[in-house]
Amino acid sequence: MNDLAYLLRRDVNHLVDAEQDAWLLDKFEGYANVSFGLQRSYEDVLPTPLRFGTTFDLLAWNDYPSTDVKWPIMSQKMLGVLQSVGEFEHRTIPVIMVDKRLARGVADQAVPLDAENHDYKVVQLLEHLEAFDWEASTYTPHPRLPNYVRRVQKLHLKTPSGGFPPLFRLTVSPAYLFVSAAAKLALEAAKVGGVQFIPLPDVRL
């Protein structure tokens, strides 16, 4: 079956006057080349702490904020729900969200400018899944890397023997995050905000 997993995307329908929910405050050399779709460690280049500017009214409901660096940053609530569904090899990097609102106040309560929220983390997967169905999928082979694909028009996956992990990437195209059907149901039941789920028949990579 081709409906046992979903592409995970950020819900950005709420964005009107801004391009993202949060932005990296402390730009560092090479930050644009950091990709947590890869499995390498970036401990040698990441500043401590990682600080992002945002507004706390967004964080009040958004567990998967969009950022100007497009790193997979999620709330502890979202990560906890995924872990409750099953295990997946990953590392986390702490993130500090700093409130940068011009007008003070959230839910009629005063919030000091530059207040901090420590509830978010970068989530980096340490294993990628060999689940791409080479025969059933429609795609363009990568011109230089034979084990990678480009421009996937029809995506089919082969279900692993133990089922899909709650959160995973594909070895053939590791830039994209997927969730299992069970993880989708758990995230929806927990009312995790800021997420969208694209069924595999509708996925275009």
N, C-alpha and C positions, 0 to 999 in steps of 0.2 A: 504494500500500500504506500501511497505517496502523501499521506496526511498525518504522519506520526511525528512531525517536527515542523517548526515555524522559524522563519527569519525574524530576528529581533531587531526592531528599529525604535528610535526615539520618537515620541509624539511631539511634533513641533507646531501643531495647529494653533497653539496659544500665542505664538510669537507674532507680534505685529510691528513694533517699533525697534525690535532688537533682532540680531541674527542668531543669537544663542542665549542659553540660560546663564552660563557662567563663562568666565574668561581667565586665562592664566595670568596671574599678577606678576610673577617674577620670571620673565623670559630669560632663558639661559642659552649658551652657545650650543647649537645643534638641536634645540627643542623641536624644530619642525621635522626632524628626521626620526624622532622617537615614535616607534609603532608597537603598541602592545598586542597587535595581531601576531607578532613574532614571539618566540619563546626565550629570547636572550634576556639577560638581566641588564637593567639600566642603572643599577645602584651607583656606578662610577660617574654618571653624568647628571642624575637627578638631584636637584637641590632639596635640602631638608629644612623645613617642611615644604610640600607642594601646596601653594596657596592659590585659590581661585576667588575672583570677585563675583558676587551675585547679589540677589536681594532675597531676604528670608521669606517673603510672601510666596515666592516661587518654590522654595524648599519645603514649604509647609505641606505641599501635596506631590512634589515631583521627586520620584525615587531614581530617575534615570536621566539626569539633565544633559542637554546638549552643550558642547563647549567649543571654543575656537580651535582646540587641538584634537577634537574628536576621539579622545581616549575613553575607554569603557569605564566610566565612573558611575557607581551605584550606591544607594544608601545601604546601611547595615540591615535595614528591614528587607530590602529586595534580595540582598545576598543571603540573608538568613532563610528566606522562603525557598530559594533555589537549593540551599544546602539541606533543607528539610526533605526535599524530594529525593535526593540521592547525592552520591559523592562525585566530585570532579577535581582533577588535579589543578591547583591554581596557587598563585601568590597574590597578596594584597599590598598596596602601597597607600599609606594614610594620606588623606586630603583634608586641608582646612578650607572651609568655605567662609569667606569674609563678607559681611553685609556692607554693600556700597550704595545703599539707597540715598537719594537726595532728600526725600520726605521721610521722616521718622515714623515708626509705628507699624505693628502687625497685629491684626485682629483687635484693634483699639487698645493695644498695649504698647508702650514706648519701648523701642529697641535701640540701644546705643549704636551710633555709627561705628563700623569696624568691629562689631561683635562677631564672634567666631562660632562656627558649627563644625564639630569633629566627627560627624556621623557618616561621612562619605569616604569611599575607597576606590582606587583604581583596582580593577580585577583583571589579572593577566592569567590566561590559561597556559598550562605547562605541557599539555598534550593536545594534539589535533587528531581528528577522526578520519580514518580511511573508510569513508562511507559513500563516496561519490560513485554513482552507477554510470560507468563509462559507456555502456551499451545503450541504455535507455535515455540518457540525457542528450540534449542538443547544445553544442558549445563550439567555440573556436579554440584550438590548441594554442598554448603560449608559444610564441615564435622562438624563444631561446631556452625555456625551461620545460622539458618534456613531461614532467609530473604535475604541471600546473595548467590551468585553463583560463580563458578569457571569454567575455561576452557569452555568458550562459543564457540561452533563450528558453530552455526547458530543463528543469532540475529534477532529477530523481535520485533518491538515496537508497542505499541498502541498509536495512535495519541491522545493527550489530546483534550478536547472539544474546547479549545481556540487555538489549534495548538501548535507546539513546540516553546519554547522560543529560542532566537537567540543562546544562549550558555547554556548548561546544562550538568549535570551529572546524572547518574542513581543510585537510592538508592541501587540496588542489586550489583553494582560494581562501587563504586564512584571514583575509581582511574582514570577513563577515561573521557575526555572531548568530547562533541558532539556539533555540530552546526546544526541549521535548514537549510533546502534547501534555504530559503530566505536569511539567513545569508551568506551561501556559495556564492550565486550569488553577494551579496553586497560586500563581501571581494574580490572576483575576479574582480568586476567592479572597485573597488578602488585600484587595483593592490597592495594589501597587500602582502608582501613578507615573505617567511619563513614558509609557511603553506602547508599542504597536506590534502586532503579530501578523506576519504575512504568510499565508498558506503556501506550501511549496509549489503548487501549480501556477501561482501568480508571481513567483520569484524570478527576477531578472538581474543577474550579477554583471 
